[in-house]
Amino acid sequence: MSDEKKTSDQQLVKWLRDDSDEHKAFFPSDGSYFKMHTQAANRIDQLEAQLRDSQDQLAATTAKLEQAEAELEALPPHLLMKPNLSLDGNKWCALYGVDLQEGVAGFGETIEDALKEFDIEWNRQVGPAARTTEGVE
């Protein structure tokens, strides 16, 4: 919201809440204005409360999202990239990509060793910032 709009809205709220004698002189004496005035002021209070609640919910959701992103970044690359596992001779190969020349691979005596080596190679070749499921460029 622009500063001008915010100032204009604040002036309107102040005007609607004004119940001075000078203000009363411009309106009917049957009380209809004041009933409407009170209803409008109450509605403004409700809307302001809803806005505060929405802002609190947004802040909480943003905090949860930031926490989830931090947890995701802390995961090892093999959990995010899910490389293919295969035996290559007497060693396990964890390969992400089309082949060894274009992809990222890790080798080991066990699947766990191959995945650990894959994580090291991923971070060395591609870097932690490129951990997406879009593929290796």
C-alpha positions as CSV (number, residue, x, y, z in Angstrom):
1,M,0.0,0.0,0.0
2,S,1.4,3.4,-0.9
3,D,2.2,6.0,1.8
4,E,-0.4,8.3,0.3
5,K,-3.1,5.7,0.4
6,K,-2.2,4.7,4.0
7,T,-2.3,8.4,5.1
8,S,-5.6,8.8,3.3
9,D,-7.0,5.7,5.0
10,Q,-5.7,6.8,8.4
11,Q,-7.4,10.2,7.9
12,L,-10.7,8.6,7.0
13,V,-10.5,6.3,10.1
14,K,-9.8,9.4,12.3
15,W,-12.6,11.3,10.7
16,L,-15.1,8.4,11.1
17,R,-14.1,8.1,14.8
18,D,-14.5,11.8,15.4
19,D,-17.5,12.5,17.6
20,S,-16.8,16.1,18.5
21,D,-19.6,18.6,18.8
22,E,-18.3,20.3,15.6
23,H,-18.6,17.1,13.7
24,K,-22.1,16.3,15.2
25,A,-23.4,19.6,13.8
26,F,-23.2,18.4,10.2
27,F,-25.4,15.4,10.7
28,P,-29.1,14.7,11.6
29,S,-30.1,14.9,15.2
30,D,-32.1,11.6,15.0
31,G,-29.0,9.6,15.8
32,S,-29.0,7.7,12.5
33,Y,-25.6,9.1,11.6
34,F,-24.1,8.1,15.0
35,K,-25.5,4.6,14.7
36,M,-23.9,4.3,11.2
37,H,-20.7,6.0,12.5
38,T,-20.5,3.5,15.4
39,Q,-21.1,0.6,13.0
40,A,-18.4,1.9,10.6
41,A,-16.0,2.3,13.5
42,N,-16.7,-1.2,14.8
43,R,-16.2,-2.6,11.3
44,I,-12.9,-0.8,11.0
45,D,-11.8,-2.4,14.3
46,Q,-12.9,-5.8,13.0
47,L,-11.0,-5.3,9.7
48,E,-7.9,-4.1,11.6
49,A,-8.0,-7.2,13.8
50,Q,-8.4,-9.5,10.8
51,L,-5.4,-7.7,9.2
52,R,-3.3,-8.2,12.3
53,D,-4.3,-11.9,12.4
54,S,-3.4,-12.3,8.8
55,Q,-0.1,-10.7,9.2
56,D,0.6,-13.0,12.2
57,Q,-0.3,-16.0,10.2
58,L,1.9,-14.9,7.3
59,A,4.8,-14.4,9.7
60,A,4.3,-17.9,11.2
61,T,4.0,-19.5,7.7
62,T,7.1,-17.6,6.5
63,A,9.1,-18.8,9.6
64,K,8.0,-22.4,8.9
65,L,9.0,-22.1,5.2
66,E,12.4,-20.8,6.2
67,Q,12.9,-23.6,8.6
68,A,11.8,-26.2,6.0
69,E,14.3,-24.6,3.4
70,A,17.1,-24.8,6.0
71,E,16.3,-28.5,6.7
72,L,16.2,-29.2,3.0
73,E,19.6,-27.5,2.4
74,A,21.0,-29.6,5.2
75,L,20.1,-32.9,3.5
76,P,22.9,-34.7,1.6
77,P,22.7,-34.3,-2.2
78,H,22.0,-38.0,-2.8
79,L,18.7,-37.8,-0.9
80,L,17.5,-34.9,-3.1
81,M,19.0,-36.0,-6.4
82,K,18.3,-39.7,-6.1
83,P,21.1,-41.0,-8.2
84,N,20.8,-44.4,-9.9
85,L,22.6,-47.2,-8.2
86,S,24.2,-50.0,-10.1
87,L,27.1,-52.4,-9.8
88,D,30.1,-51.5,-11.9
89,G,32.5,-54.4,-11.7
90,N,33.1,-55.0,-8.0
91,K,32.0,-51.5,-6.9
92,W,28.7,-49.7,-6.5
93,C,28.1,-46.7,-8.7
94,A,25.7,-43.8,-7.7
95,L,25.2,-41.9,-11.0
96,Y,23.1,-38.8,-11.6
97,G,22.9,-37.9,-15.3
98,V,23.1,-39.6,-18.6
99,D,26.6,-41.0,-18.2
100,L,29.9,-40.6,-16.3
101,Q,31.1,-37.8,-18.7
102,E,28.0,-35.7,-18.4
103,G,26.7,-36.7,-14.9
104,V,27.9,-36.9,-11.4
105,A,29.0,-40.2,-10.0
106,G,30.4,-41.7,-6.8
107,F,31.9,-45.2,-6.4
108,G,32.3,-47.4,-3.3
109,E,32.6,-50.9,-1.9
110,T,29.1,-50.5,-0.5
111,I,26.1,-48.5,-1.5
112,E,26.7,-46.2,1.5
113,D,30.3,-45.6,0.4
114,A,29.1,-44.8,-3.2
115,L,26.5,-42.4,-1.9
116,K,29.0,-40.6,0.3
117,E,31.4,-40.3,-2.6
118,F,28.5,-39.1,-4.8
119,D,27.8,-36.3,-2.2
120,I,31.4,-35.2,-2.2
121,E,31.5,-35.2,-6.0
122,W,28.2,-33.4,-6.3
123,N,29.4,-30.6,-4.0
124,R,32.7,-30.4,-5.8
125,Q,31.4,-30.4,-9.4
126,V,28.0,-28.8,-9.1
127,G,28.0,-27.1,-5.7
128,P,25.3,-27.0,-3.0
129,A,23.4,-24.2,-4.7
130,A,22.5,-26.4,-7.6
131,R,20.6,-29.0,-5.6
132,T,17.4,-29.3,-7.6
133,T,15.7,-32.0,-9.5
134,E,16.1,-30.1,-12.8
135,G,19.2,-32.1,-13.7
136,V,22.9,-31.5,-14.3
137,E,23.7,-28.9,-17.0
